[in-house]
Amino acid sequence: MSTPVRGRVRVAQGAKRVRVFLGGQVVADTVHPLLVWEVPYYPTYYFPRADVVSGVLTPSGRTSHSPSRGEGVLSTIKGGGAEAVDAALEYPDSPIEELRDHVRFEFGAFDWFEEDEQIFTHPRDPGVRVDILPSSRHVRIEVDGVTVADTVRPHLLFETGLPTRYYLPRVDVRMDLLEKIDTVTHCPYKGAADHFDVTGHEDLAWSYPTPLPESERVAGLVAFLDEKVDVYVDDVRQERPKTKFA
């Protein structure tokens, strides 16, 4: 069930049990979360005030204004011997009625679980689908005219709203031209990714060594940032995608 869009904000009723932990202690636990699209790319969870553990919120006296959501009241969260300053936000008089009597937790300050599975980066969008298909198409990757990968056994990853990504077996990648870096990113649909510099270019490739169950087909494969490399599919050069990662 969803409500009309108010400005740039869309609200929908979630169906999952969602829990927030701080210092190993539960600070919120609900089976009635709201999914709120504050930005177009992904949702944020809002919790009914009644499902926030009593006594963990301490208003800080500071506020945060949103043109669409109204005047927000900030609170500090304490739990499990830890403290998250100004990491909770409420809109008691929001023009978006559904947000009143709800609490928004800053995602990066806590540990999050949907049902009994930990999630990272942001909540999963129920409108996003990830399909990973084996293919026999010929995929070749060039960086500055140098072929860094060449395969006829890629896996193609189709994710709603994003360009097709080509995941290639390591034996078909010039791993001698890749240098693993310290960067690790998380995707709520695929898991934790290791990143690589390629021939002197920073952060052009990544790989999921132990992806989440729904993305197991890309385990150990290597993908390149198509926005900054040259991709040939069946010998046809692909147009570089124009995305926020470019």
C-alpha positions, 0 to 999 in steps of 0.5 A: 500500500502506498500514498500519493507522492508529496513533492519528492517524497513517496511513502509506502507501508513495509511488510518486513520485521525491521530491527535497529541495534546500537552497541548490541542492544535493540533500540527499535523493533517493528513489523510496521515500518514505513518505507520513505523515498526521501531521494529517488534512488532508495528508501529510508525506514521510519519506525512507529514511535511506539516501536522504539525502545523506551528511554533510548531517545534523548532530544538534543534541542537541535532541529533539521529542516526539510522543505518537503517533510517539515521541521525535524527534531533531533535526538541522541540514542544511547544503547549497549554502552554506545551513543549515536549523537543526533542520529534519530529524527522526528517530524511531529508536525510534518505536512506529510501526515504519515511521518508524524509519530514516526522516528527515522534512524540514521542508517550508518550509525546502527546495525540493521536487520530485515527479519533475521538478515543484516542489511547494509548501505540502505534498505532494500527497495521492494521495486528493485529486482536483480537478475544474473544470467550466464551468457556466451556473448563475447565481452572485451574490456579495454583501458587506454587501448589495452585489453584487460579482460576478454571472455565468452562466458560472462555473467550479465547482471540486470538491476532495476534502474542501473545499466547492465553490468558484465561480471567476468571470470578471473581467468579471463581478466588480466589480474596482473594489471589490477591492484586490490585497494583498501576500499570495500563497498556494500550493496543491499542486494549483492553484499560486500565488494572488494575494489581494484585500481586498473593500470594506474586508474583508481577504482575501476573494478570490483568483485564480490568474494562472498555475495549474498545468497540471491547474488551467488552467481557473481561470486569471485567474478570481476566487473568494471566501471563501464562509465570509465572503460571501453566495453565491447560486446560481440565486437561492438563498442558500447556507449558509456553509461551516464550514471551517478558513478561516472 
